[in-house]
Amino acid sequence: MAYYIGVDLGSTAIKTVFTENGRIVWLKAIPTAPGQETLAKNVITEGLQALHATENDIAGIAATGYGKSLMQSADHVIDEVSANALGMHILSNGQAKIIINIGGQDIKIIQVDDAGKVIEFKMNDKCAAGTGRFFEMAARILDTSIYDFARLSSEAPEAATINSTCVVFAESEIVSLIAKGTPKEAIIKGLHESIARRISGMMNVAVSDGVYLDGGSANNTGLVEAIEDELFTDVNVLQYPQFTVAYGAASSF
């Protein structure tokens, strides 16, 4: 056995993927915390145990993400945009042309060519709302699990208007809506539509087939539908959208 391991040390979660012959055989995500390399090593040890393998079965470890430079034990380091593009290219069987990645603290729009190479990418400004942290903030204020956002959004007859592009101001806007008695369903639907508009505004290429969404927020079907409505095209989500970047790192050897 020879396992290639990809570790995506993100701003909110550390994602680890084991691959064998290009196939994902084990994966896990844990919250980001101080001591990222130690945390990643512990997850790798857990993966080896789950696969009944030893360190001798590791063919290589690649690190990516914001904390990639912290993992001194990695055999290889790759930037997260390239890892995202490569991972999505392989997992989509070459169908992905535009990748929308919603991370913990940013949104990236990545355009890739037929070989999975990055043509161009754009990232939102640091204060922009619509990231994973933004969803966590909204869930806290609304006293609602993020995992219920899709269902609640679908139950809203109409969306509340949310215009703020800064997390701080958006938080105040949500609090104000709650004070006015706006149903949480309408607020959540408004959040989805606000993020979809922001993503549409970041697009600097013609939108056609081959649009894929990844990152943890891609599991939110309410958000996916809002983006589809805004872009007037289908948005594809693969089986493990949170692990695309880690998979790309593992595939970069």
LOMARZA-611512 format. One record per residue (C-alpha): residue in one letter; residue number from 1; x, z, y. Coordinates in pm, whole numbers, padded with zeros to 5 digits. Each point is the difference from the previous one (the first is absolute). Example, Ala and Ser with C-alpha at 12.3 -4.5 7.8 and 13.67 -1.06 7.14 Angstrom:
<torses>
<torse gudo="A" roza="1" px="01230" pz="00780" py="-00450"/>
<torse gudo="S" roza="2" px="00137" pz="-00066" py="00344"/>
</torses>
This chain:
<torses>
<torse gudo="M" roza="1" px="00000" pz="00000" py="00000"/>
<torse gudo="A" roza="2" px="00114" pz="-00078" py="00353"/>
<torse gudo="Y" roza="3" px="-00208" pz="00129" py="00288"/>
<torse gudo="Y" roza="4" px="00035" pz="-00109" py="00359"/>
<torse gudo="I" roza="5" px="-00133" pz="00265" py="00236"/>
<torse gudo="G" roza="6" px="-00128" pz="-00050" py="00352"/>
<torse gudo="V" roza="7" px="-00043" pz="00295" py="00236"/>
<torse gudo="D" roza="8" px="-00191" pz="-00048" py="00326"/>
<torse gudo="L" roza="9" px="00077" pz="00300" py="00221"/>
<torse gudo="G" roza="10" px="-00284" pz="-00037" py="00248"/>
<torse gudo="S" roza="11" px="-00105" pz="00211" py="00296"/>
<torse gudo="T" roza="12" px="-00290" pz="00164" py="-00184"/>
<torse gudo="A" roza="13" px="00070" pz="-00060" py="-00370"/>
<torse gudo="I" roza="14" px="00285" pz="-00073" py="-00239"/>
<torse gudo="K" roza="15" px="-00100" pz="-00270" py="-00247"/>
<torse gudo="T" roza="16" px="00198" pz="-00060" py="-00319"/>
<torse gudo="V" roza="17" px="-00038" pz="-00289" py="-00242"/>
<torse gudo="F" roza="18" px="00169" pz="-00062" py="-00336"/>
<torse gudo="T" roza="19" px="00009" pz="-00361" py="-00116"/>
<torse gudo="E" roza="20" px="00100" pz="-00155" py="-00330"/>
<torse gudo="N" roza="21" px="00040" pz="-00378" py="-00020"/>
<torse gudo="G" roza="22" px="-00177" pz="-00024" py="00336"/>
<torse gudo="R" roza="23" px="-00302" pz="00198" py="-00118"/>
<torse gudo="I" roza="24" px="-00106" pz="00335" py="00148"/>
<torse gudo="V" roza="25" px="00020" pz="00259" py="-00276"/>
<torse gudo="W" roza="26" px="-00024" pz="00323" py="00202"/>
<torse gudo="L" roza="27" px="-00072" pz="00099" py="00358"/>
<torse gudo="K" roza="28" px="-00067" pz="00305" py="00212"/>
<torse gudo="A" roza="29" px="-00047" pz="00095" py="00367"/>
<torse gudo="I" roza="30" px="00067" pz="00341" py="00152"/>
<torse gudo="P" roza="31" px="-00026" pz="00125" py="00361"/>
<torse gudo="T" roza="32" px="00309" pz="-00043" py="00215"/>
<torse gudo="A" roza="33" px="00177" pz="00328" py="00078"/>
<torse gudo="P" roza="34" px="00350" pz="00120" py="00093"/>
<torse gudo="G" roza="35" px="00260" pz="-00068" py="-00266"/>
<torse gudo="Q" roza="36" px="-00122" pz="-00350" py="-00079"/>
<torse gudo="E" roza="37" px="00284" pz="-00093" py="-00232"/>
<torse gudo="T" roza="38" px="-00055" pz="00312" py="-00211"/>
<torse gudo="L" roza="39" px="-00372" pz="-00071" py="-00015"/>
<torse gudo="A" roza="40" px="00066" pz="-00360" py="-00105"/>
<torse gudo="K" roza="41" px="00248" pz="00109" py="-00267"/>
<torse gudo="N" roza="42" px="-00256" pz="00244" py="-00140"/>
<torse gudo="V" roza="43" px="-00259" pz="-00276" py="-00024"/>
<torse gudo="I" roza="44" px="00250" pz="-00228" py="-00171"/>
<torse gudo="T" roza="45" px="00073" pz="00276" py="-00253"/>
<torse gudo="E" roza="46" px="-00374" pz="00037" py="-00057"/>
<torse gudo="G" roza="47" px="-00029" pz="-00374" py="-00057"/>
<torse gudo="L" roza="48" px="00282" pz="-00001" py="-00251"/>
<torse gudo="Q" roza="49" px="-00164" pz="00283" py="-00191"/>
<torse gudo="A" roza="50" px="-00335" pz="-00179" py="-00001"/>
<torse gudo="L" roza="51" px="00167" pz="-00313" py="-00139"/>
<torse gudo="H" roza="52" px="00206" pz="00201" py="-00251"/>
<torse gudo="A" roza="53" px="00313" pz="-00145" py="00160"/>
<torse gudo="T" roza="54" px="00328" pz="00132" py="00140"/>
<torse gudo="E" roza="55" px="00218" pz="-00081" py="00302"/>
<torse gudo="N" roza="56" px="00191" pz="-00243" py="-00223"/>
<torse gudo="D" roza="57" px="-00315" pz="-00213" py="-00007"/>
<torse gudo="I" roza="58" px="00007" pz="-00053" py="00377"/>
<torse gudo="A" roza="59" px="00129" pz="-00346" py="00092"/>
<torse gudo="G" roza="60" px="-00013" pz="00066" py="00374"/>
<torse gudo="I" roza="61" px="-00170" pz="00199" py="00276"/>
<torse gudo="A" roza="62" px="-00097" pz="-00163" py="00329"/>
<torse gudo="A" roza="63" px="-00109" pz="00192" py="00309"/>
<torse gudo="T" roza="64" px="-00216" pz="-00127" py="00285"/>
<torse gudo="G" roza="65" px="-00229" pz="00138" py="00271"/>
<torse gudo="Y" roza="66" px="00070" pz="00212" py="00307"/>
<torse gudo="G" roza="67" px="00206" pz="00249" py="-00200"/>
<torse gudo="K" roza="68" px="00204" pz="-00254" py="-00197"/>
<torse gudo="S" roza="69" px="00328" pz="00110" py="00158"/>
<torse gudo="L" roza="70" px="-00061" pz="00356" py="-00120"/>
<torse gudo="M" roza="71" px="00023" pz="-00100" py="-00366"/>
<torse gudo="Q" roza="72" px="00374" pz="-00008" py="-00051"/>
<torse gudo="S" roza="73" px="-00036" pz="-00029" py="-00377"/>
<torse gudo="A" roza="74" px="-00171" pz="-00340" py="00019"/>
<torse gudo="D" roza="75" px="00191" pz="-00299" py="-00139"/>
<torse gudo="H" roza="76" px="-00158" pz="-00234" py="00250"/>
<torse gudo="V" roza="77" px="-00183" pz="00025" py="00334"/>
<torse gudo="I" roza="78" px="-00249" pz="-00257" py="00131"/>
<torse gudo="D" roza="79" px="-00203" pz="00000" py="00320"/>
<torse gudo="E" roza="80" px="-00371" pz="00065" py="-00044"/>
<torse gudo="V" roza="81" px="-00117" pz="-00332" py="00147"/>
<torse gudo="S" roza="82" px="00204" pz="-00203" py="-00247"/>
<torse gudo="A" roza="83" px="-00103" pz="00229" py="-00286"/>
<torse gudo="N" roza="84" px="-00366" pz="-00033" py="00101"/>
<torse gudo="A" roza="85" px="00024" pz="-00380" py="00012"/>
<torse gudo="L" roza="86" px="00179" pz="-00026" py="-00336"/>
<torse gudo="G" roza="87" px="-00228" pz="00246" py="-00175"/>
<torse gudo="M" roza="88" px="-00317" pz="-00165" py="00124"/>
<torse gudo="H" roza="89" px="00133" pz="-00348" py="-00080"/>
<torse gudo="I" roza="90" px="00064" pz="00093" py="-00362"/>
<torse gudo="L" roza="91" px="-00313" pz="00209" py="-00053"/>
<torse gudo="S" roza="92" px="-00225" pz="-00268" py="00156"/>
<torse gudo="N" roza="93" px="00161" pz="-00274" py="-00207"/>
<torse gudo="G" roza="94" px="00117" pz="-00168" py="00318"/>
<torse gudo="Q" roza="95" px="-00345" pz="-00008" py="00160"/>
<torse gudo="A" roza="96" px="00073" pz="00237" py="00289"/>
<torse gudo="K" roza="97" px="00071" pz="-00170" py="00333"/>
<torse gudo="I" roza="98" px="-00092" pz="00276" py="00245"/>
<torse gudo="I" roza="99" px="00044" pz="00370" py="-00083"/>
<torse gudo="I" roza="100" px="-00172" pz="00273" py="00197"/>
<torse gudo="N" roza="101" px="00176" pz="00326" py="-00074"/>
<torse gudo="I" roza="102" px="-00157" pz="00322" py="00128"/>
<torse gudo="G" roza="103" px="00262" pz="00270" py="-00026"/>
<torse gudo="G" roza="104" px="00001" pz="00365" py="00090"/>
<torse gudo="Q" roza="105" px="00110" pz="-00060" py="00358"/>
<torse gudo="D" roza="106" px="-00017" pz="-00374" py="00062"/>
<torse gudo="I" roza="107" px="-00173" pz="-00328" py="-00078"/>
<torse gudo="K" roza="108" px="00206" pz="-00305" py="-00095"/>
<torse gudo="I" roza="109" px="-00108" pz="-00363" py="-00018"/>
<torse gudo="I" roza="110" px="00242" pz="-00196" py="-00221"/>
<torse gudo="Q" roza="111" px="-00006" pz="-00376" py="-00044"/>
<torse gudo="V" roza="112" px="00178" pz="-00125" py="-00313"/>
<torse gudo="D" roza="113" px="00099" pz="-00343" py="-00128"/>
<torse gudo="D" roza="114" px="-00057" pz="-00152" py="-00345"/>
<torse gudo="A" roza="115" px="00311" pz="00179" py="-00133"/>
<torse gudo="G" roza="116" px="-00107" pz="00343" py="00126"/>
<torse gudo="K" roza="117" px="00248" pz="00004" py="00289"/>
<torse gudo="V" roza="118" px="-00100" pz="00147" py="00335"/>
<torse gudo="I" roza="119" px="-00077" pz="-00265" py="00262"/>
<torse gudo="E" roza="120" px="-00111" pz="00241" py="00269"/>
<torse gudo="F" roza="121" px="-00133" pz="00352" py="00035"/>
<torse gudo="K" roza="122" px="-00164" pz="00205" py="00271"/>
<torse gudo="M" roza="123" px="-00042" pz="00377" py="00026"/>
<torse gudo="N" roza="124" px="-00237" pz="00200" py="00220"/>
<torse gudo="D" roza="125" px="00130" pz="00230" py="00271"/>
<torse gudo="K" roza="126" px="00076" pz="00360" py="-00092"/>
<torse gudo="C" roza="127" px="-00307" pz="00147" py="00172"/>
<torse gudo="A" roza="128" px="-00253" pz="-00242" py="-00149"/>
<torse gudo="A" roza="129" px="-00283" pz="00138" py="-00208"/>
<torse gudo="G" roza="130" px="-00098" pz="-00140" py="-00338"/>
<torse gudo="T" roza="131" px="00275" pz="00136" py="-00224"/>
<torse gudo="G" roza="132" px="-00015" pz="00238" py="-00294"/>
<torse gudo="R" roza="133" px="00061" pz="00293" py="00233"/>
<torse gudo="F" roza="134" px="-00293" pz="-00117" py="00210"/>
<torse gudo="F" roza="135" px="-00232" pz="00011" py="-00303"/>
<torse gudo="E" roza="136" px="00125" pz="00349" py="-00084"/>
<torse gudo="M" roza="137" px="-00074" pz="00114" py="00354"/>
<torse gudo="A" roza="138" px="-00351" pz="-00150" py="-00008"/>
<torse gudo="A" roza="139" px="-00074" pz="00157" py="-00339"/>
<torse gudo="R" roza="140" px="00105" pz="00341" py="00130"/>
<torse gudo="I" roza="141" px="-00218" pz="-00021" py="00311"/>
<torse gudo="L" roza="142" px="-00298" pz="-00133" py="-00197"/>
<torse gudo="D" roza="143" px="00057" pz="00257" py="-00277"/>
<torse gudo="T" roza="144" px="-00028" pz="-00283" py="-00251"/>
<torse gudo="S" roza="145" px="00224" pz="-00123" py="-00278"/>
<torse gudo="I" roza="146" px="00173" pz="-00330" py="00066"/>
<torse gudo="Y" roza="147" px="-00119" pz="-00106" py="-00344"/>
<torse gudo="D" roza="148" px="-00360" pz="00015" py="00126"/>
<torse gudo="F" roza="149" px="00061" pz="-00227" py="00299"/>
<torse gudo="A" roza="150" px="-00097" pz="-00322" py="-00177"/>
<torse gudo="R" roza="151" px="-00329" pz="00139" py="-00130"/>
<torse gudo="L" roza="152" px="-00098" pz="00163" py="00327"/>
<torse gudo="S" roza="153" px="00088" pz="-00309" py="00199"/>
<torse gudo="S" roza="154" px="-00229" pz="-00211" py="-00220"/>
<torse gudo="E" roza="155" px="-00288" pz="00237" py="00076"/>
<torse gudo="A" roza="156" px="00025" pz="-00044" py="00380"/>
<torse gudo="P" roza="157" px="-00268" pz="-00228" py="00152"/>
<torse gudo="E" roza="158" px="00238" pz="-00075" py="00288"/>
<torse gudo="A" roza="159" px="00350" pz="00092" py="00112"/>
<torse gudo="A" roza="160" px="00094" pz="00237" py="00279"/>
<torse gudo="T" roza="161" px="00222" pz="-00155" py="00268"/>
<torse gudo="I" roza="162" px="00361" pz="00118" py="-00013"/>
<torse gudo="N" roza="163" px="00242" pz="-00169" py="00238"/>
<torse gudo="S" roza="164" px="00309" pz="00221" py="00025"/>
<torse gudo="T" roza="165" px="00329" pz="-00144" py="-00124"/>
<torse gudo="C" roza="166" px="00181" pz="00335" py="00010"/>
<torse gudo="V" roza="167" px="-00054" pz="00266" py="-00266"/>
<torse gudo="V" roza="168" px="-00026" pz="00277" py="00259"/>
<torse gudo="F" roza="169" px="-00267" pz="-00178" py="00204"/>
<torse gudo="A" roza="170" px="-00182" pz="-00118" py="-00313"/>
<torse gudo="E" roza="171" px="-00018" pz="00362" py="-00114"/>
<torse gudo="S" roza="172" px="-00165" pz="00095" py="00329"/>
<torse gudo="E" roza="173" px="-00238" pz="-00293" py="-00036"/>
<torse gudo="I" roza="174" px="-00106" pz="00113" py="-00349"/>
<torse gudo="V" roza="175" px="-00052" pz="00359" py="00118"/>
<torse gudo="S" roza="176" px="-00215" pz="-00131" py="00286"/>
<torse gudo="L" roza="177" px="-00212" pz="-00209" py="-00239"/>
<torse gudo="I" roza="178" px="-00055" pz="00303" py="-00225"/>
<torse gudo="A" roza="179" px="-00107" pz="00206" py="00303"/>
<torse gudo="K" roza="180" px="-00257" pz="-00267" py="00084"/>
<torse gudo="G" roza="181" px="-00146" pz="00027" py="-00350"/>
<torse gudo="T" roza="182" px="00128" pz="-00332" py="-00128"/>
<torse gudo="P" roza="183" px="-00024" pz="-00007" py="-00382"/>
<torse gudo="K" roza="184" px="00334" pz="00014" py="-00178"/>
<torse gudo="E" roza="185" px="-00099" pz="-00314" py="-00193"/>
<torse gudo="A" roza="186" px="-00018" pz="-00195" py="00328"/>
<torse gudo="I" roza="187" px="00330" pz="00148" py="00120"/>
<torse gudo="I" roza="188" px="00179" pz="-00098" py="-00319"/>
<torse gudo="K" roza="189" px="-00143" pz="-00351" py="00012"/>
<torse gudo="G" roza="190" px="00115" pz="-00018" py="00362"/>
<torse gudo="L" roza="191" px="00349" pz="00109" py="-00103"/>
<torse gudo="H" roza="192" px="00017" pz="-00279" py="-00258"/>
<torse gudo="E" roza="193" px="-00115" pz="-00260" py="00250"/>
<torse gudo="S" roza="194" px="00244" pz="00128" py="00263"/>
<torse gudo="I" roza="195" px="00293" pz="-00032" py="-00240"/>
<torse gudo="A" roza="196" px="-00116" pz="-00346" py="-00107"/>
<torse gudo="R" roza="197" px="-00005" pz="-00114" py="00364"/>
<torse gudo="R" roza="198" px="00348" pz="00139" py="00050"/>
<torse gudo="I" roza="199" px="00129" pz="-00188" py="-00302"/>
<torse gudo="S" roza="200" px="-00166" pz="-00321" py="00116"/>
<torse gudo="G" roza="201" px="00167" pz="00040" py="00339"/>
<torse gudo="M" roza="202" px="00340" pz="00027" py="-00169"/>
<torse gudo="M" roza="203" px="-00039" pz="-00329" py="-00185"/>
<torse gudo="N" roza="204" px="00217" pz="-00271" py="00151"/>
<torse gudo="V" roza="205" px="-00054" pz="-00255" py="-00275"/>
<torse gudo="A" roza="206" px="-00303" pz="-00192" py="-00117"/>
<torse gudo="V" roza="207" px="-00192" pz="00204" py="-00256"/>
<torse gudo="S" roza="208" px="-00091" pz="-00184" py="-00317"/>
<torse gudo="D" roza="209" px="00013" pz="00069" py="-00373"/>
<torse gudo="G" roza="210" px="00263" pz="00233" py="-00140"/>
<torse gudo="V" roza="211" px="-00067" pz="00311" py="00210"/>
<torse gudo="Y" roza="212" px="00090" pz="00322" py="-00182"/>
<torse gudo="L" roza="213" px="-00038" pz="00363" py="00106"/>
<torse gudo="D" roza="214" px="00222" pz="00277" py="-00132"/>
<torse gudo="G" roza="215" px="00093" pz="00360" py="00071"/>
<torse gudo="G" roza="216" px="-00205" pz="00303" py="-00097"/>
<torse gudo="S" roza="217" px="-00284" pz="-00092" py="00238"/>
<torse gudo="A" roza="218" px="-00057" pz="-00323" py="-00194"/>
<torse gudo="N" roza="219" px="-00201" pz="00205" py="-00252"/>
<torse gudo="N" roza="220" px="-00263" pz="00050" py="00273"/>
<torse gudo="T" roza="221" px="-00253" pz="-00277" py="-00069"/>
<torse gudo="G" roza="222" px="-00176" pz="00071" py="00330"/>
<torse gudo="L" roza="223" px="00317" pz="-00085" py="00188"/>
<torse gudo="V" roza="224" px="00056" pz="-00311" py="-00211"/>
<torse gudo="E" roza="225" px="-00349" pz="-00127" py="00079"/>
<torse gudo="A" roza="226" px="00047" pz="00065" py="00372"/>
<torse gudo="I" roza="227" px="00325" pz="-00198" py="00001"/>
<torse gudo="E" roza="228" px="-00165" pz="-00286" py="-00190"/>
<torse gudo="D" roza="229" px="-00283" pz="-00011" py="00254"/>
<torse gudo="E" roza="230" px="00246" pz="-00002" py="00290"/>
<torse gudo="L" roza="231" px="00233" pz="-00265" py="-00145"/>
<torse gudo="F" roza="232" px="-00276" pz="-00214" py="-00155"/>
<torse gudo="T" roza="233" px="00191" pz="-00026" py="-00327"/>
<torse gudo="D" roza="234" px="00037" pz="00176" py="-00334"/>
<torse gudo="V" roza="235" px="00248" pz="00288" py="-00010"/>
<torse gudo="N" roza="236" px="00156" pz="00062" py="-00340"/>
<torse gudo="V" roza="237" px="00101" pz="00341" py="-00132"/>
<torse gudo="L" roza="238" px="00210" pz="00038" py="-00315"/>
<torse gudo="Q" roza="239" px="-00025" pz="00276" py="-00260"/>
<torse gudo="Y" roza="240" px="00263" pz="00234" py="00145"/>
<torse gudo="P" roza="241" px="00009" pz="-00079" py="00375"/>
<torse gudo="Q" roza="242" px="00194" pz="00315" py="00088"/>
<torse gudo="F" roza="243" px="00289" pz="-00098" py="-00227"/>
<torse gudo="T" roza="244" px="00067" pz="-00360" py="00106"/>
<torse gudo="V" roza="245" px="00309" pz="00090" py="00205"/>
<torse gudo="A" roza="246" px="00148" pz="00220" py="-00274"/>
<torse gudo="Y" roza="247" px="-00061" pz="-00277" py="-00253"/>
<torse gudo="G" roza="248" px="00171" pz="-00248" py="00229"/>
<torse gudo="A" roza="249" px="00302" pz="00229" py="00021"/>
<torse gudo="A" roza="250" px="00017" pz="00028" py="-00379"/>
<torse gudo="S" roza="251" px="-00021" pz="-00380" py="-00023"/>
<torse gudo="S" roza="252" px="00281" pz="-00061" py="00251"/>
<torse gudo="F" roza="253" px="00290" pz="00028" py="-00242"/>
</torses>
